[in-house]
């Protein structure tokens, strides 16, 4: 931070107000995560009574022992990884060539195709027609259906298309002079220069897949194929109606709140581990090591 003595009185007040607002925003963003973690490590009675604020009360791992002992938890965790990484991979296979084609000035009807892609961002057939379409195509209750049915997002295509359009044509011209075709230009020129945009799209796709709940709940009937978010919903619904579980709470160290909090913590951990490896690309320039026009 620069020497505050160089600022006027008004500038100093402005800087301090900004710092306070940023601190408050940071606290408000982090507190839900801190609270959920504290509840998951607390005794069930303390969590149910609402005594947990920041730190765990009566530290215990009983909720995690209950969660990790469930076979369905591990199968749903595995399914979430399949949907997340498999879905993101398929999405990239479609988004990258699609964005590259839409960025080409020589594409016949380029304005029309770009308009059609953007049109889908505001208008679609609706929930019921989409469900009927998935049913008629035989994509219900399958890994492939959930992956391919949500593989393309118009916003991601437009984002990457704009990024491709910003790359100087001198890179492509140099590759053409070396005899590169369209696929080689995409693979050796545009993709390597687009790491910041690709990292952003990968994060968008992975977060959307990881948090996918509604359509997974609607399309999947086999419990062996449900993702973690659907499993969490089922746990909340089933445990609240489970008399045996309710009676066991009288003699246990966990409760509804601590068990659900433990599942949420387990679902957040992979995202927290993966995000730092993607985040470093966000602040990089568009062209790394490129020439100036």
Secondary structure in CASP SS format (residue, H / E / C, confidence):
PFRMAT SS
TARGET T0000
AUTHOR 0000-0000-0000
METHOD secondary structure of the structure
MODEL  1
X C 1.00
X C 1.00
X C 1.00
X H 1.00
X H 1.00
X H 1.00
X C 1.00
X C 1.00
X H 1.00
X H 1.00
X H 1.00
X H 1.00
X H 1.00
X H 1.00
X H 1.00
X H 1.00
X H 1.00
X H 1.00
X H 1.00
X H 1.00
X H 1.00
X H 1.00
X H 1.00
X H 1.00
X H 1.00
X H 1.00
X H 1.00
X H 1.00
X H 1.00
X H 1.00
X H 1.00
X H 1.00
X H 1.00
X H 1.00
X H 1.00
X H 1.00
X H 1.00
X H 1.00
X H 1.00
X H 1.00
X C 1.00
X C 1.00
X C 1.00
X H 1.00
X H 1.00
X H 1.00
X H 1.00
X H 1.00
X C 1.00
X C 1.00
X C 1.00
X C 1.00
X C 1.00
X C 1.00
X C 1.00
X C 1.00
X C 1.00
X C 1.00
X C 1.00
X C 1.00
X C 1.00
X H 1.00
X H 1.00
X H 1.00
X H 1.00
X H 1.00
X H 1.00
X H 1.00
X C 1.00
X C 1.00
X H 1.00
X H 1.00
X H 1.00
X H 1.00
X H 1.00
X H 1.00
X H 1.00
X H 1.00
X H 1.00
X H 1.00
X H 1.00
X H 1.00
X H 1.00
X H 1.00
X H 1.00
X H 1.00
X H 1.00
X H 1.00
X H 1.00
X H 1.00
X H 1.00
X H 1.00
X H 1.00
X H 1.00
X H 1.00
X H 1.00
X H 1.00
X H 1.00
X H 1.00
X H 1.00
X H 1.00
X H 1.00
X H 1.00
X C 1.00
X C 1.00
X C 1.00
X C 1.00
X C 1.00
X C 1.00
X H 1.00
X H 1.00
X H 1.00
X H 1.00
X H 1.00
X H 1.00
X H 1.00
X H 1.00
X H 1.00
X H 1.00
X C 1.00
X C 1.00
X C 1.00
X C 1.00
X C 1.00
X C 1.00
X C 1.00
X H 1.00
X H 1.00
X H 1.00
X H 1.00
X H 1.00
X H 1.00
X H 1.00
X H 1.00
X H 1.00
X H 1.00
X C 1.00
X C 1.00
X C 1.00
X C 1.00
X C 1.00
X C 1.00
X H 1.00
X H 1.00
X H 1.00
X H 1.00
X H 1.00
X H 1.00
X C 1.00
X C 1.00
X C 1.00
X C 1.00
X C 1.00
X H 1.00
X H 1.00
X H 1.00
X H 1.00
X H 1.00
X H 1.00
X H 1.00
X H 1.00
X H 1.00
X H 1.00
X H 1.00
X H 1.00
X H 1.00
X C 1.00
X C 1.00
X H 1.00
X H 1.00
X H 1.00
X H 1.00
X H 1.00
X H 1.00
X H 1.00
X H 1.00
X H 1.00
X C 1.00
X C 1.00
X C 1.00
X C 1.00
X H 1.00
X H 1.00
X H 1.00
X H 1.00
X H 1.00
X H 1.00
X H 1.00
X H 1.00
X H 1.00
X H 1.00
X H 1.00
X H 1.00
X C 1.00
X H 1.00
X H 1.00
X H 1.00
X H 1.00
X H 1.00
X H 1.00
X H 1.00
X H 1.00
X H 1.00
X H 1.00
X H 1.00
X H 1.00
X H 1.00
X H 1.00
X H 1.00
X H 1.00
X C 1.00
X C 1.00
X C 1.00
X H 1.00
X H 1.00
X H 1.00
X H 1.00
X H 1.00
X H 1.00
X C 1.00
X C 1.00
X C 1.00
X H 1.00
X H 1.00
X H 1.00
X C 1.00
X C 1.00
X H 1.00
X H 1.00
X H 1.00
X H 1.00
X H 1.00
X H 1.00
X H 1.00
X H 1.00
X H 1.00
X H 1.00
X H 1.00
X H 1.00
X H 1.00
X H 1.00
X C 1.00
X H 1.00
X H 1.00
X H 1.00
X H 1.00
X H 1.00
X H 1.00
X H 1.00
X H 1.00
X H 1.00
X C 1.00
X C 1.00
X C 1.00
X C 1.00
X H 1.00
X H 1.00
X H 1.00
X H 1.00
X H 1.00
X H 1.00
X H 1.00
X H 1.00
X H 1.00
X H 1.00
X H 1.00
X H 1.00
X H 1.00
X H 1.00
X H 1.00
X H 1.00
X H 1.00
X H 1.00
X H 1.00
X H 1.00
X H 1.00
X H 1.00
X H 1.00
X H 1.00
X C 1.00
X C 1.00
X C 1.00
X C 1.00
X C 1.00
X C 1.00
X C 1.00
X C 1.00
X C 1.00
X C 1.00
X C 1.00
X C 1.00
X C 1.00
X C 1.00
END
